[in-house]
Structures are given as C-alpha cells and as structure tokens.
Amino acid sequence: MNTQFKKGVLELCALTTLIGGDKYGYELADLLGRKMDISEGSVYPMLKRLQNDGYFESYLMESPNGPARKYYRITQKGREHQLQLQTQWYEFLGQVNSFFEGVEK
C-alpha cells in the first residue's frame, strides 16, 4: 500500500484503537500492524506527537514479564479529534469514490 495513504490514516487508526481501551506502545503497534503494513518505528514518533498535542496521556504500569510498560490513554480532546478525523475520512472517501463511479474497468 502507498506509504502516503498509510501515513495519513495512521493517526486516525491509533486514536480509534485507543477508544477501545488503554494500550501499551508495542501492543498498539502490533494491533495496527495486523491491519496495515507499517513499521514499528513509525508508530512511536506518532504516539509522542499525539501525546504532546494532548490527545493521549501516558502512564507506567508494572509488567509481569519485565520492566514497567508505558500505556497510552485517549483524552477527551483526543476523542473529539478522532471524531473530526473520522468525519473528514468518510467525506474524503466519498469524494474519492465518486471518481470511481462510472469509470469503465
């Protein structure tokens, strides 16, 4: 899949995933990676940016399998941002799909 396509929706997918509950970094990267071909290295800078923008909060939780893990929790601001992005995504998708309607295959 085109890298620019993925880059544009990765933020929306991360926010949407966290609406379902808190996740630690590797867990979130793994969940996203199961749905789209992404590198783990692209997820962590995005998480840092989203946290700096106030869309996520983070906290440490002890792990039974090693060191404490950094968990991410979506904030109210993040929920509002996710809803805006989702609305924009569906509008954009509709606009793009309108180009495909009537195009002969």
Residue pairs with C-beta under 8 A, 6 or more apart in sequence:
1 36
1 37
6 36
6 37
6 38
7 42
9 89
10 32
10 36
10 38
10 42
10 43
10 46
11 46
11 50
11 85
12 82
12 85
12 86
12 89
13 32
13 35
13 36
14 28
14 32
14 43
14 46
14 47
14 50
15 50
15 55
15 74
15 78
15 79
15 81
15 82
15 85
16 82
16 86
17 23
17 28
17 31
17 32
18 28
18 56
18 72
18 73
18 74
18 78
19 74
19 79
19 82
22 71
22 72
22 73
23 31
23 71
23 72
24 61
24 69
24 70
24 71
24 72
25 43
25 44
25 47
25 69
25 70
25 72
26 40
26 69
28 43
28 47
28 72
29 38
29 40
29 43
29 44
32 38
32 43
33 40
47 56
47 72
50 56
50 78
51 57
51 58
51 72
54 75
54 77
54 78
55 74
55 75
55 77
55 78
55 81
55 82
56 72
56 73
56 74
56 75
56 78
57 72
57 73
57 75
58 70
58 71
58 72
58 73
59 70
59 71
59 73
60 68
60 69
60 70
60 71
61 68
61 69
61 71
62 68
63 69
74 82
